[in-house]
Amino acid sequence: MLDLENVHKNYGKVTALDGLNITISKGEIFGFVGPNGAGKTTAMKIISGLLLPDSGRVKVAGVDALKENHVLKEKIGYIPDFFGVYDNLKVNEYMEFFGSIYGMEGEKAKKLSLELLELVNLSDKAEQYVDHLSRGMKQKLCLARSLLHNPELLILDEPASGLDPRARYEMKEILKNLRQLGKTILISSHILPELAQMCTNIGVIDKGKMVMTGTVDHIFHEMESANPLVIRFTRNHERALEILKENPLADNIAIRNKSISITFKGNEEEEARLLSTFIQEGVMVSSFTREEGSLESLFMQITAKEEAEFT
């Protein structure tokens, strides 16, 4: 559905995108996360055809976004982080106005407008003036507007920004429904846990490069494997320490009373092998667990690592 290959964009001496690569399959809800200034908005504007890259390739639903910009607009529904509405229009008038831009008139425009308002849970606000809507309702109205021309790819820049918990939950449910209707969705945010609740896949961008990508389950696994392994012993704690020092996958060994904390770079099978070694060597293990962490802490680890490599 979406392919970015080696995309570069500079603003003078400032590098916004530095060889960015993204691949999104049809039907994914892809979360695009990174700190402020990482290049998210620049990338989304390029994907939407609002900005040209300095170099690289961009394809959306088989369309070359750089050579066929006029066709691209039929494929994409774009909601920016700051969106405008016409306050002196009612909700249904607002939808019908934008429907007319896409060549829809009369009953066709009215019917489609009402269907989309129902999809985003705004049908009961159809006769209300737009300026009376809450921020969350305005966000849903803009989402409905972006669906008028039935795009294949929806692009949402910081869609949950400024929304209360209830509005965020409603937005999440709407996006899930849109996925079931066959839409592919790209969402940007600087809040990783927020995206984890909405998305099927996540990509982390920092300094214009993609530094991690995968399914939400994969990202959670990366988080867990980055957390220290804490092993508690009831006997032969000295032998356990010797075993760990001999294991090339164990690092940052720290003794805490009757437990040992380590950074263990192995997978689940290698963890099981380590536990088996303890038992064979007569080490009595009472607990063998990973410390709890969070997606936010993983995000900080990833971007801090990139910062160190950059400098």
PyMOL commands that set and color helices and strands:
alter all, ss='L'
color gray80, all
select helices_A, chain A and resi 40-47+69-75+91-101+106-119+123-125+130-132+135-146+165-180+192-198+216-226+237-246+268-280+295-310
alter helices_A, ss='H'
color red, helices_A
select strands_A, chain A and resi 2-11+14-24+29-33+55-60+63-64+76-79+153-157+184-189+201-206+209-215+229-235+250-256+259-264+284-290
alter strands_A, ss='S'
color yellow, strands_A
deselect
rebuild
show_as cartoon
